[in-house]
Amino acid sequence: MINTTCPACSQPAMAKSRKCFLGPILPVTCHVCGRPLRLSWRPMVPVALAGLLLLLGAWTGGTPGKILFATAGVSWLAGYLRALHSPPLVAD
């Protein structure tokens, strides 16, 4: 479930589809109270580190490395999308 409730005013801050395209760097304004909101970095850090480790492991191998690279890419993308859906909104 995608939580789009503003942490400052406890009202719906945006459409669920909008949160899917947010990131932790650029804020979005709450439609109700006007406070800037960001996504939390915390859920994204382990996914990014795991993706880098899998990429480095796949890059050093031959043909098994290419299979590992493809598997790592798909699993990293799935984890990244999951991390985008699950982090809470943080008020600035």
N, C-alpha and C positions, 0 to 999 in steps of 0.2 A: 504494500500500500504506500502511496506517495503522500507524505505529510506536507501540506502547504499552509499550515497554520503559522501566523506571525508569532514569534516568541515574545514580542513586546505588548501587543494588544489582544492576542488570543483569538483573532478573527482570521478568516481565509485571506491569505496574502496575495494569491495569484492562481491562475489556472494550473491544473496538474500537468498539462502538456508543456507549460512554460518552464517548470522546474527541471524537466528532462534536459533542457538545453542550457542550464545555468552552470556556472563554475565557481570556484572559491575566490577568484581574483576580482571579477567585476560584480558590483552589487546590483541588486534590483530593488525598486522601491515598493513598499507595501501599499496596496490600493486603499487601505483603510486609514492607517495612522501616518503614512508617509516616511517611515524610518527605513534606512537602507538595510537590506538583508543580503547575506552571503551564505554559501554552503560551507559546512565545516570541512577542514582539510583532513581530519583524522581518518575517516574511512577510506580515503583515496591513497594515503601514503603506503600502506602494506600492499595494495594492488599494484602500484607503480613500481615498488621495489621488487616484487615477485616477477613482474613483467620484464624488468631489466635483467634479473638473474637468469630467467629462462631464455631471454634473447642472447645473452652472453654464452650460455651453455650450448645453445643451438648453433651459434655462429662459429664455434670452435670445432664442430664435428663435420663429417662428410655426409654421405647419404642418410644415415640415421639422424644426423644433425638437422637435415632438411625436414624430416618427418617431425622431429622434436620442435623445430621452428614453427611449422604449421600448427601443431597441437598447442604450442605455447601461445601463439598468436590468437587462436580461437578462445582459449581459456582466459587469456588476459583481457580480451575484448569483453567477454561475458562478465568477468569480475569488475571491469571498469564500468560497464553499464549498470551493474548491480550497485556499485559504490555511488553512482550518480543518483540512483533512485532512493537510496536509503539514508543519506546524511541529513541531519536536521538543519533547518535554517537558523542562522545566528544573526542577531541584531548587532549592528555596529554602534 
